[in-house]
Amino acid sequence: MKLEEAIKSNKFRDEGHKASLNIMYTAYWLKSNFSSSMKELGLTSEQFNVMRILKGKHPEEMCVKDIGSRMIEKSSNVPRIIDRLVDKKWVKRTTSKEDKRETLISLTDKGIKQLAEASAIMEDIGRKIIGITNEEAAVLNELLEKLRASDNQK
């Protein structure tokens, strides 16, 4: 669907303005598609992101600050997300032996199984809704990284 149809407007200052709106609209569209499927598993996209981050370091534990620095949505309340994952017994919390003030988080076996199921669903949805080739995806990735490169120049 064209952006103009989706937002019922064709008034843009220029192509850069349209592109920024298109990126925001598409990001929300992707998140909505993924979130509705994750909801069936009792999982939010933020919880899924935390579990994927933990899986990347498994079997090592990670501190909350390190998890937060790797989140897609930097404004996420990581301690609250972890509280909910602990309640579901998908992650466990321990205290660091080196620094008693530091809390360490790791996936449980139950969490690993839940993440595997969620990841399979996410991959399936991704294949169904992302209608571009690998070559097109590579070009898109390059353009998005170029867009974010301006963040380093501030």
Secondary structure as the mmCIF struct_conf table of DSSP 4:
data_model
#
loop_
_struct_conf.conf_type_id
_struct_conf.id
_struct_conf.beg_label_comp_id
_struct_conf.beg_label_asym_id
_struct_conf.beg_label_seq_id
_struct_conf.end_label_comp_id
_struct_conf.end_label_asym_id
_struct_conf.end_label_seq_id
HELX_RH_AL_P HELX_RH_AL_P1 LEU A 3 ILE A 7
TURN_TY1_P TURN_TY1_P1 LYS A 8 LYS A 8
BEND BEND1 ARG A 13 ASP A 14
HELX_RH_AL_P HELX_RH_AL_P2 GLU A 15 GLU A 40
TURN_TY1_P TURN_TY1_P2 LEU A 41 GLY A 42
HELX_RH_AL_P HELX_RH_AL_P3 SER A 45 LYS A 57
TURN_TY1_P TURN_TY1_P3 HIS A 58 PRO A 59
BEND BEND2 GLU A 60 GLU A 60
STRN STRN1 MET A 62 CYS A 63
HELX_RH_AL_P HELX_RH_AL_P4 VAL A 64 ARG A 70
BEND BEND3 ILE A 72 GLU A 73
TURN_TY1_P TURN_TY1_P4 LYS A 74 SER A 75
HELX_RH_AL_P HELX_RH_AL_P5 VAL A 78 ASP A 87
TURN_TY1_P TURN_TY1_P5 LYS A 88 LYS A 89
BEND BEND4 TRP A 90 TRP A 90
STRN STRN2 VAL A 91 THR A 95
BEND BEND5 LYS A 97 GLU A 98
TURN_TY1_P TURN_TY1_P6 LYS A 100 ARG A 101
STRN STRN3 THR A 103 LEU A 107
HELX_RH_AL_P HELX_RH_AL_P6 ASP A 109 ILE A 129
HELX_RH_AL_P HELX_RH_AL_P7 ASN A 134 ALA A 149
HELX_RH_3T_P HELX_RH_3T_P1 SER A 150 GLN A 153
#
